[in-house]
Amino acid sequence: MNYIEKLYREYEEEPTPKTREYLDNRALRDKLEDKVEKLVGEELMDKFMEAQWEYLDLECQRFFRYGLRFGLELLRL
């Protein structure tokens, strides 16, 4: 694991936001997940969620690296 990955994992442990917008969005997502699970079944939903979390982790890492590069570019200005 390189330094940037280690730094990303440290920031990943931060607590989730407690804003009204975040909590409302999360509640809506949870309700939709429950509805989809009823339609497709628990096994398929578990497989989908596992793939979704892996995808989101990769996207978050990409955004984190982009943010670091952007921040370093700003420091050069």
Z-matrix of the N, CA and C atoms (Angstrom, degrees):
N
C 1 1.452
C 2 1.534 1 107.68
N 3 1.329 2 116.00 1 128.80
C 4 1.456 3 118.50 2 -179.88
C 5 1.537 4 110.79 3 -86.34
N 6 1.315 5 115.53 4 176.03
C 7 1.461 6 121.09 5 -174.45
C 8 1.528 7 112.17 6 -61.96
N 9 1.334 8 117.47 7 -41.14
C 10 1.462 9 120.82 8 -178.87
C 11 1.525 10 110.45 9 -65.48
N 12 1.326 11 117.70 10 -40.94
C 13 1.467 12 120.61 11 177.39
C 14 1.531 13 110.44 12 -63.64
N 15 1.336 14 116.36 13 -40.76
C 16 1.463 15 120.50 14 179.27
C 17 1.528 16 110.19 15 -64.12
N 18 1.320 17 117.19 16 -42.74
C 19 1.461 18 121.69 17 178.13
C 20 1.529 19 110.45 18 -63.06
N 21 1.335 20 117.03 19 -41.91
C 22 1.468 21 121.25 20 177.68
C 23 1.527 22 110.70 21 -59.91
N 24 1.318 23 117.12 22 -45.88
C 25 1.471 24 120.51 23 -178.74
C 26 1.529 25 111.02 24 -63.08
N 27 1.337 26 117.36 25 -33.80
C 28 1.466 27 120.35 26 177.33
C 29 1.525 28 110.67 27 -65.24
N 30 1.344 29 117.27 28 -44.17
C 31 1.456 30 120.53 29 -179.84
C 32 1.520 31 111.78 30 -72.18
N 33 1.316 32 117.26 31 -23.78
C 34 1.458 33 121.95 32 179.20
C 35 1.530 34 111.21 33 -63.92
N 36 1.317 35 116.73 34 -24.55
C 37 1.457 36 122.13 35 -177.40
C 38 1.525 37 113.56 36 -82.01
N 39 1.329 38 118.00 37 -0.90
C 40 1.460 39 120.28 38 -179.67
C 41 1.527 40 109.94 39 -64.19
N 42 1.337 41 117.59 40 149.74
C 43 1.469 42 120.03 41 -179.83
C 44 1.531 43 111.22 42 -66.02
N 45 1.331 44 115.45 43 153.82
C 46 1.457 45 119.61 44 179.51
C 47 1.525 46 109.64 45 -72.35
N 48 1.320 47 116.35 46 151.34
C 49 1.472 48 119.96 47 179.32
C 50 1.528 49 111.57 48 -62.70
N 51 1.308 50 116.38 49 154.81
C 52 1.464 51 121.75 50 178.98
C 53 1.526 52 111.41 51 -116.78
N 54 1.325 53 117.44 52 20.90
C 55 1.460 54 120.11 53 179.99
C 56 1.521 55 110.29 54 -71.61
N 57 1.316 56 117.30 55 155.53
C 58 1.462 57 122.74 56 179.39
C 59 1.535 58 110.03 57 -59.55
N 60 1.330 59 116.30 58 -44.41
C 61 1.473 60 120.51 59 -179.47
C 62 1.528 61 111.34 60 -59.43
N 63 1.322 62 117.08 61 -45.62
C 64 1.460 63 121.01 62 -179.91
C 65 1.524 64 111.29 63 -63.74
N 66 1.328 65 116.55 64 -46.83
C 67 1.460 66 120.53 65 -178.49
C 68 1.531 67 111.77 66 -64.68
N 69 1.345 68 117.39 67 -39.55
C 70 1.461 69 120.53 68 177.10
C 71 1.520 70 111.51 69 -64.12
N 72 1.328 71 115.58 70 -43.19
C 73 1.458 72 120.03 71 179.69
C 74 1.520 73 110.98 72 -64.06
N 75 1.304 74 116.06 73 -41.41
C 76 1.464 75 120.63 74 -179.99
C 77 1.534 76 111.25 75 -65.30
N 78 1.327 77 116.92 76 -40.63
C 79 1.467 78 120.65 77 178.31
C 80 1.522 79 110.57 78 -64.23
N 81 1.325 80 117.32 79 -41.71
C 82 1.461 81 121.11 80 177.79
C 83 1.525 82 110.47 81 -62.99
N 84 1.325 83 116.56 82 -44.56
C 85 1.463 84 120.85 83 179.00
C 86 1.532 85 110.85 84 -60.08
N 87 1.323 86 116.56 85 -42.89
C 88 1.457 87 120.69 86 179.74
C 89 1.529 88 111.51 87 -63.02
N 90 1.348 89 117.01 88 -42.01
C 91 1.464 90 120.55 89 178.31
C 92 1.526 91 111.03 90 -63.26
N 93 1.327 92 116.38 91 -42.87
C 94 1.461 93 119.99 92 179.56
C 95 1.527 94 111.27 93 -65.82
N 96 1.320 95 117.19 94 -39.60
C 97 1.465 96 120.55 95 176.78
C 98 1.521 97 110.93 96 -60.40
N 99 1.319 98 116.95 97 -41.68
C 100 1.466 99 120.34 98 178.91
C 101 1.527 100 111.33 99 -62.69
N 102 1.340 101 116.57 100 -41.99
C 103 1.458 102 120.10 101 179.32
C 104 1.532 103 111.23 102 -64.82
N 105 1.324 104 116.79 103 -43.37
C 106 1.460 105 120.57 104 179.81
C 107 1.526 106 110.12 105 -64.62
N 108 1.326 107 116.71 106 -41.42
C 109 1.467 108 120.48 107 179.74
C 110 1.530 109 111.15 108 -60.89
N 111 1.312 110 117.42 109 -38.47
C 112 1.469 111 120.79 110 177.49
C 113 1.531 112 110.87 111 -63.45
N 114 1.336 113 116.38 112 -35.09
C 115 1.462 114 120.32 113 -178.70
C 116 1.526 115 112.96 114 -76.31
N 117 1.332 116 117.11 115 -42.13
C 118 1.472 117 120.13 116 -172.30
C 119 1.519 118 113.48 117 -102.16
N 120 1.296 119 117.83 118 -15.22
C 121 1.458 120 121.03 119 -178.88
C 122 1.520 121 112.07 120 96.65
N 123 1.326 122 114.06 121 158.17
C 124 1.468 123 120.71 122 -174.83
C 125 1.529 124 112.63 123 -66.93
N 126 1.320 125 117.16 124 -41.12
C 127 1.466 126 120.26 125 -176.78
C 128 1.531 127 111.85 126 -62.95
N 129 1.325 128 116.84 127 -47.61
C 130 1.459 129 119.94 128 179.60
C 131 1.523 130 111.24 129 -66.79
N 132 1.316 131 115.89 130 -37.94
C 133 1.465 132 119.67 131 179.03
C 134 1.528 133 110.76 132 -64.75
N 135 1.333 134 117.07 133 -40.65
C 136 1.466 135 120.00 134 177.60
C 137 1.524 136 111.23 135 -61.13
N 138 1.322 137 116.87 136 -42.50
C 139 1.470 138 120.58 137 178.57
C 140 1.524 139 110.70 138 -64.11
N 141 1.325 140 115.93 139 -42.87
C 142 1.458 141 119.82 140 179.21
C 143 1.524 142 111.04 141 -62.79
N 144 1.334 143 117.10 142 -45.83
C 145 1.460 144 120.75 143 -177.58
C 146 1.531 145 111.31 144 -65.00
N 147 1.325 146 116.60 145 -37.12
C 148 1.465 147 119.17 146 176.88
C 149 1.533 148 110.32 147 -62.11
N 150 1.327 149 116.22 148 -45.43
C 151 1.467 150 119.94 149 178.24
C 152 1.524 151 110.77 150 -64.78
N 153 1.325 152 116.30 151 -39.79
C 154 1.463 153 120.63 152 -179.54
C 155 1.522 154 111.21 153 -63.76
N 156 1.345 155 117.95 154 -43.14
C 157 1.464 156 120.60 155 -179.78
C 158 1.526 157 111.32 156 -66.24
N 159 1.340 158 117.10 157 -38.02
C 160 1.471 159 119.64 158 176.78
C 161 1.528 160 110.21 159 -63.57
N 162 1.332 161 115.99 160 -43.42
C 163 1.460 162 120.56 161 178.51
C 164 1.533 163 110.75 162 -62.01
N 165 1.336 164 117.09 163 -47.19
C 166 1.457 165 120.51 164 -179.71
C 167 1.525 166 112.18 165 -62.37
N 168 1.330 167 117.03 166 -36.63
C 169 1.460 168 119.90 167 177.65
C 170 1.528 169 110.12 168 -63.30
N 171 1.325 170 117.23 169 -43.73
C 172 1.463 171 120.60 170 178.30
C 173 1.527 172 111.21 171 -63.62
N 174 1.334 173 117.04 172 -41.73
C 175 1.462 174 120.41 173 178.83
C 176 1.523 175 110.83 174 -65.18
N 177 1.323 176 117.82 175 -42.46
C 178 1.465 177 120.59 176 178.97
C 179 1.526 178 110.94 177 -62.86
N 180 1.328 179 116.90 178 -39.45
C 181 1.464 180 119.90 179 176.77
C 182 1.521 181 110.44 180 -62.40
N 183 1.333 182 116.04 181 -41.50
C 184 1.464 183 119.96 182 180.00
C 185 1.525 184 110.38 183 -64.26
N 186 1.330 185 117.52 184 -45.26
C 187 1.464 186 120.81 185 178.16
C 188 1.525 187 111.44 186 -62.98
N 189 1.325 188 116.83 187 -37.62
C 190 1.458 189 121.06 188 178.94
C 191 1.533 190 110.34 189 -63.22
N 192 1.334 191 116.15 190 -47.23
C 193 1.475 192 119.39 191 178.59
C 194 1.523 193 111.11 192 -62.64
N 195 1.332 194 116.67 193 -40.65
C 196 1.454 195 120.34 194 177.63
C 197 1.529 196 110.28 195 -61.17
N 198 1.323 197 116.75 196 -43.97
C 199 1.462 198 120.59 197 179.02
C 200 1.522 199 112.45 198 -62.43
N 201 1.332 200 116.26 199 -39.48
C 202 1.466 201 119.32 200 176.56
C 203 1.526 202 111.30 201 -63.40
N 204 1.323 203 116.19 202 -44.96
C 205 1.469 204 119.51 203 179.11
C 206 1.522 205 110.30 204 -62.13
N 207 1.333 206 116.62 205 -43.24
C 208 1.453 207 121.18 206 178.66
C 209 1.537 208 111.08 207 -60.96
N 210 1.329 209 116.27 208 -44.80
C 211 1.454 210 120.35 209 178.81
C 212 1.522 211 112.16 210 -62.46
N 213 1.333 212 116.49 211 -39.97
C 214 1.468 213 119.12 212 177.73
C 215 1.525 214 111.65 213 -66.56
N 216 1.318 215 116.64 214 -37.69
C 217 1.462 216 120.06 215 176.15
C 218 1.521 217 111.20 216 -63.28
N 219 1.336 218 117.10 217 -39.58
C 220 1.461 219 120.08 218 178.11
C 221 1.530 220 111.21 219 -64.36
N 222 1.319 221 116.53 220 -37.18
C 223 1.455 222 119.99 221 178.64
C 224 1.523 223 111.66 222 -64.75
N 225 1.320 224 116.87 223 -28.72
C 226 1.469 225 120.93 224 -179.85
C 227 1.527 226 112.17 225 -75.11
N 228 1.351 227 118.02 226 -17.37
C 229 1.461 228 120.94 227 -177.72
C 230 1.503 229 112.67 228 -68.84
